């Protein structure tokens, strides 16, 4: 396996040298994550077969890794004077900590200074990243770098239960993590879609629960969710032998990365209960997803599993899941209820906590620590548990207030969300998480004091693979968003700048290409944003794009932009209803399709809205101002411009006087994946006094709830010569959430 990955890296370097052009060399100031201190220097260091390395004993492994990656044969020398690349042990006064380093690159020598092997490894990957950025990989730009991480835990997660991925890909994933200074691989090995780790005491877990009946998880989920036996001709899945898992652990360790395994409990355990139905509250397979906590055999099985997990993974932490367990089965289970009565447990949250606390004690007895998703907070935290916070920072804050450590894994680190317009992307679980939003994450909640903030160990990117059946799709969803997160985790907060990050990222596309990563390519689409200027009573128009410094041409008369149309240089203003079109040109050639939007500084902007039914407190958007602030929602209901409803929508707009009304419209969103639907219809009513309303018309929705696509619909009413002061809109909910963004009146 090692030879395979070394050959891959070598081929990258050959391709790099072969593709060298008259392109400017990448500088140390182009690195991601951004170093704490970096000064570019003139000149380059030449990589030749004769280059020798010297390292003291603590840094030998880092030196060997560097020699392998640079394809240097017999490169290690005992004499520092003969070496062109030298590893040095730092003095205490250097204050480099556990992971810091200094890197000095001159035309004749490279010096790597660190206090620990981890610091030396970090420096090694800085050097290797800088090399992979070069048009000519045989020449590394000179620089002086001093670097330290902001956060100690910098993680990437991968769910291999919902879809299984081979060891070679896991190693590639780890290589990419190392290049971008991640130091923790959270390996999500078990979940309801499959058990992926060999347990010798319980071979049935992989023989019967590592394979399913359908190729894709989506098909399997909608077709009975049954498992198949290993060897069945139609089975899909796989698992890692203990030898393979140890191989991954060693491979990661050489790259400065700790592997934390996750064994889910008590929820998400459908696959376990398919094998051992006696551990379900019902006693039947395929009926429950939660382990029966009232059954002592549950504890015996989990202890057996953990004994073997501990023998494979040397990590301080073992992750036990703990998320999304439903209490329904426990409430009706005589065994669980008897245990609750015996132990004086007040509710099912405390019942789950009883299991988690038992497992924490078991892990402590074996020299390990427990970490779990933030649901473990709900029933009372085990004494020394660490919390992985995903549901909202309030749960992390609650744990910190009890003096527990926390790893932040908020929704803005969920790389299974769409990263661009869902209409243009492969199917995903929902949501919307563009690159800039990842970069904007602040891991330490503002509500914490400086002392409390020390309990935030770090942050983690998460890939749940329901809709990632291939390694190519995993790469597509992870990169470049993981690169943005790497800078969030490593670089000093005051050093961050998205504009500068975007500039540097342009060079990293070359690195991703050379590493054969199927990353998401930036879209050529133009986003048109119209923001009302209430004093001027006009809309300010701004164009943005995922492309870096694009040439955008636009029109305001509805015509198609050409290469000679107005060049966008800064925001501009429009009045009334204006059709704006914009498109990117490159070297005179049209890139993609023109974006089109109608800027509407309409009659209802700024008008008072009475909410006859309340909005959902989970999605208050701009509250009372939302529907008449003149700002349209984007493609995500999380943008604070879409007002969420769990009830029927019933609102009244006061136009401040009887006046002619020619048209009224209100826009809704539908995205069935996360449970967002259009109303069944919208009814328009009007009144002169705000008390007695007359129904004008209804528009019925014709889009089926079964349509999985993200849709937007403006329910529009042509009012003819109608006169009214009060405009009332009623929209009955079909299911889930409704989201509305703006009432438009002319």
Number of C-alpha atoms within 10 A of each C-alpha: 11 11 9 10 15 16 15 16 19 16 14 20 23 14 15 22 17 12 13 15 12 8 9 10 21 21 23 26 18 23 22 23 25 24 22 17 13 19 14 15 16 10 15 19 18 18 16 12 12 12 19 22 27 24 24 14 11 16 22 17 17 24 25 19 17 21 20 18 20 22 18 18 12 14 20 21 14 12 12 17 12 14 21 20 25 23 26 20 18 18 11 9 6 14 13 21 16 16 21 24 30 24 23 18 23 20 17 12 16 22 20 25 24 28 23 19 20 24 24 31 28 30 28 25 22 25 21 17 22 25 25 27 25 27 24 24 24 19 20 29 23 23 22 17 21 18 23 22 24 17 17 18 21 28 28 26 22 21 22 26 28 25 24 25 21 13 16 14 13 18 19 16 20 25 19 18 24 23 22 24 26 31 24 25 24 21 19 25 22 27 24 20 28 29 33 27 25 23 20 14 12 13 12 18 24 26 19 20 29 29 30 25 21 20 15 18 22 14 12 16 13 9 11 10 18 18 25 19 18 19 11 11 9 13 17 21 26 23 25 21 15 18 11 16 20 17 17 19 21 17 20 23 16 17 24 25 24 24 29 23 25 22 26 23 27 25 21 25 23 28 30 31 26 23 20 18 20 17 25 28 26 16 14 15 19 19 15 24 24 25 27 27 24 22 17 11 13 19 18 11 15 16 16 14 18 20 15 16 20 18 10 17 20 18 15 15 22 24 22 24 26 23 18 14 20 16 16 12 19 24 14 12 17 14 17 20 19 12 16 20 12 9 12 11 17 11 16 20 18 21 24 26 23 21 18 26 21 14 21 23 18 17 20 13 10 12 12 17 20 24 27 26 23 29 23 28 23 15 18 17 22 21 13 16 22 29 28 28 26 23 16 13 19 14 21 29 23 14 25 20 13 12 14 20 24 29 26 29 27 20 19 21 24 23 28 26 22 22 24 19 16 20 12 9 11 12 17 19 16 19 23 24 22 18 22 16 16 24 23 15 16 13 20 23 15 10 11 15 10 10 7 17 18 15 21 25 20 23 31 28 27 24 22 20 23 20 19 25 17 14 17 15 16 24 20 21 24 25 20 22 24 26 24 24 28 26 27 25 26 26 21 18 12 7 12 16 13 14 11 13 20 18 14 19 19 13 19 23 18 16 21 17 12 19 18 14 21 18 19 18 12 14 14 18 20 23 18 19 19 25 19 24 13 13 6 10 15 21 25 18 17 17 20 14 17 18 16 13 10 16 17 25 23 25 19 18 11 15 14 18 24 19 18 10 15 14 16 18 11 8 11 13 16 19 15 15 14 16 16 23 22 29 29 27 20 11 8 11 10 17 16 13 14 21 18 20 16 15 27 24 27 20 17 23 22 17 14 17 21 13 15 14 14 17 22 17 12 10 20 17 24 15 18 15 17 23 29 23 23 26 22 21 23 16 18 19 23 16 13 17 25 29 28 25 22 20 18 18 22 18 19 19 22 22 21 12 12 15 14 14 19 14 15 20 18 19 20 21 25 25 24 21 17 12 13 24 26 30 24 17 16 24 18 22 19 22 19 18 13 15 9 10 15 13 12 13 13 17 14 13 13 9 14 12 17 10 12 12 15 18 18 15 15 16 19 18 19 14 16 10 10 14 16 19 19 23 24 23 21 19 22 16 19 17 16 14 24 29 25 26 27 24 27 22 22 17
